[in-house]
Amino acid sequence: MFETAPNHFLQSLASGPLTAFLSAITLTGYFPFYILVLAVIMFGVDLRRGVLLSQFVLWTLAVTDLLKTTVALPRPVDVDSTLRHLDTGAPNKATFVAAGGRSFLGLPAEQAIEHYRAVTGYSFGFPSGHVSSATAFWGGAALLFRRRWMMPAALAMIVLMAISRMYLGRHFLADVLGGGLVGVAVLACGVSLFAARWAPIPFLGDTDLRLGILALAGLVGAPLLLFFLPGAELNAGRLLGLNLGYLALAARGRLPSDKGTMTQRALRILLAVSLAAVGLRLPGATPLSGWEWGGGLGELLAGAIPPFVMLTGTVLLGRRLGLYSSDSLKA
């Protein structure tokens, strides 16, 4: 599954329109896309389901990054210089040629593995973050909103994401299969913990979040524990900021329902995106700007600030600005 033959086959079909289409599919797997779409869902459609879907995506990214750091295997274009960088068009200057797996279950050449493990800051391939996050997002949306067309659409997006990553030479077959399994595993755990009727930490239903030891342990303690695992600091921060914002609103009884005119919903989304952009800039514009934001506790805080600012700011400012219908506000 670490052979480069499937990548070569897909690249043999290359054409300008196909490359443009699959490159566009790949773009939907980057974090800015999820920020935008999740903001639309949270503040234009359903706040609770949007927060829950964000949980699925962030936990999936955290687990994926942990596995990438632990397994530490290179990418197809880096072990076979005859593969093309179709997304950028740049020449492939990889040191290795045909250093992928020699059998269906074989790993890439040991020399290539050791070489890239010694490269500081190298982006490892297994499992595919694009496929794992696509599985969590599209599959989670289909499970939460339960529209008849959503599950086929979700499956199509996940398969297209896997094909795009292999076509562009960024992942082996094993990488995309592993990414899909990670996404499915996180969804299974997430639905049991947050969305099912028996969920111990419920996000859905008529009642607000039951604040208590279990909720605090799950929503605050778990991200803090995640922080101590290699490669998970940033996503641990994102989870912590999102969860603290949700807990703050729930504890004060300030979780609004989702009613509102189309104009109100659109303005809430615009406000959320604006606040997310402000939150992304805050770490470098505060007295904390002297921190080393690229790692450790600084990365945890840098991850936590944007979702906290976006969630709490949009709801509290939205209420003051009249962006929620007066009959939709909960005391």
Secondary structure, DSSP 4 states (H G I P E B T S, - for coil): ---SHHHHHHHHT--HHHHHHHHHHHHTTSHHHHHHHHHHHHHHT-HHHHHHHHHHHHHHHHHHHHHHHHH----HHHH-TTS--TTT------S-SS-S-SSTTPPSPHHHHHHHHTSTT----SSPHHHHHHHHHHHHHHHHH--TTHHHHHHHHHHHHHHHHHHTTS--HHHHHHHHHHHHHHHHHHIIIIISTT-SS--SSSS----SHHHHIIIIIHHHHHHTSTT-HHHHHHHHHHHHHHHHHHHTT--------HHHHHHHHHHHHHHHHHHHHGGGGSGGGGS-TTSHHHHHHHHHHHHHHHHHHHHHHHHHTT-S-GGG---
